[in-house]
Amino acid sequence: MRKIITAIMGAALPFAIAAQEADINAITVRLDSLYNAVLTAPGAETCKVRYTGSDGAKAPGGFLWQRGLGKGWTQGLRISLPDVSQNKAAEFDNFFQKIGRDNFVIRYNDHCSATLIEPLNTIYVYDYDSADSRLSFMKATTTGEICLPKVWTHCDSLDATKHDPLAFASRRELALLGLSRLWSGVRRNFAFMKRVRLDWDSLYVANMEPVADAAHNGDDERVGELLQLMAARLGDGHTFVYGYDRNKCYTPLSTVILDGRVYADEVLSPALEEQGIKHGMELVSVNGIPVAEYGYTHVMPYISSSTPQWSEHTAFNGYNLLATKKGETMRMTFRDGKTNLDAEYTPDGKFWPSSPRAIEFSLLKDKVGLLRINNFMDADFCQQFDNIYPSILKTRALIIDLRGNEGGNSGNGDYILRHLTSDTIKTGQWTSPAYIPAFASWGMDQPVHQGAGNTLPPFTDRPVFDRPAAILVDGGTFSAAEDFTAAFRGMGRGMIVGTPTAGSTGNGVQIVLIPGVAYANICSKHDVAPDGTEFVGTGIKPDIEIRENYDSYFGTAGSPVIKAALRLLK
């Protein structure tokens, strides 16, 4: 059996797909190659499986991956291989970690990982049981919402459907219920209600007829958009409506805004390349509309944002600007020198933006380390950091680049901070709305819960990195990345370089608005920096404000932001 597994992994692992080719097709090919190799291995045992629902009481141990109410059946084939050594099982772990560079992977531990191919609504998962040397691998898909119970390795069928008291409600009734849930959920939970300048009740009433009409016409997508627009009017980056719109497609071309102009960044489509589109070309218009106007009128209204810099970052950096519905053609005009160049692309849903590895490390001149933290989300975040920490300890100074880091788990950021000092770390205080019905009966103001800041102990079982350090930030530094930045400044650990951060953090209350259509995240927690400074709604201002330009981003001039940090660390 050992030779068989070697052959399987030898056939599946040597994919070396360059970043520009890491679209959803390439990722799926890699996963399917491994799946098919396991499926055809001698001794493989197969079993058809199907799962549905979201009721944890009916799913022993709960769920590994579950969305919404888990509606519809998640169906697939589970493969079991006996007599698999731990070394060979580790190769599956390595394989999923490599996939994680291009697509989001949840690594539950070193013998169980899963990844979801969003456009195909297909999940791949493996688990290794060292006690009996058995490896399980499964590919499953659904036309509804993904449901993967923790007992998938030995459970063939599971119906964890919750009792649905709304089973006989009409589309119109469900849509209006969702609108009402959003209105009441914000009233009850939103931490920044006193900052809202509009009349929330009036906005609720104004949306009743449009939501009801969209539902009556069977347009769930428009219902979701109307709720999304309503939530965005609150002006908070952590208060938003979302759904799982499978009609939304991305054009395989990312954009970047520099000095007020928008440029083509990564061009990941041969079809666009054949039309002459190149890295660094200025994007002039989209569908006949000047690009800035298009972004402000067609993209930004749907973005929940606390600051202009987050709105700009989200609209113009990455893939959001050129996202559209499946089958709709995007018409783009680029400027190449003095010549305008027209291009078209019709997304088919096969491309999906890749997710970079959470942590990257490189060495700059004069033994200065550059720690690039792309997100604080990866399940194996701490292990990634542990793997490169010995290299960090060999440097004389460290630059931590948080630009474009949209957050994740603040605990992962705390893990790194505890390596950077031998002192106790102080975090900021917080408040949250509270409601006491008796106070309402007496006509009294409702209280606000006051949360004390925490303290984090430094690590004492490993060397501390106590050499000079600096942080790089921009308008895409969001949420947990801002928590990290605020704590870093509170530690007095070093200077912050770049542009103001996104200005939004907090904890969200999750609300099901319309099952399978729309869900809400409502910010319930108002955080401040350790010294009491407000940054939600403004962003954290750097000590040295400097930004990238066209020559530094696309040319060979070098980053002025990194250069400024290097000067500080001399």
Secondary structure, 3 states (H helix, E strand, C coil): CHHHHHHHHHHHCCCCCCHHHCCHHHHHHHHHHHHHHHHCCCCCEEEEEEEEECCHHHCCCCEEEECCCCCCCEEEEEEEECCCCHHHHHHHHHHHHHHCCCCCEEEEECCEEEEEEHHHCEEEEEEEECCCCEEEEEEEECCCCCEEECCCCCCCEEEECCCCCCCCCCHHHHHHHHHHHHHHHHHHHCCCHHHCCCCHHHHHHHHHHHHHHHHHCCCHHHHHHHHHHHHHCCCCCCCEEECCCCCEECCCEEEEEECCEEEEEEECCHHHHHCCCCCCCEEEEECCEEHHHHHHHHHHHHCCCCCHHHHHHHHHCECCCCCEECCCCEEEEEEECCEEEEEEECCCCCCCCCCCCCEEEEECHHHEEEEEECCECCCCHHHHHHHHHHHHHCCCEEEEECCCCCCECHHHHHHHHCCCCCCCEECCCEEEECCCHHHHHCCCCCCEEEECCCEECCCCCCCCCCCCEEEEECCCCCCHHHHHHHHHHHHCCEEEEECCCCCCCCCEEEEEEECCCEEEEEECCEECCCCCCCCCCCCCCCCEECCCCHHHHHCCCCCHHHHHHHHHCC
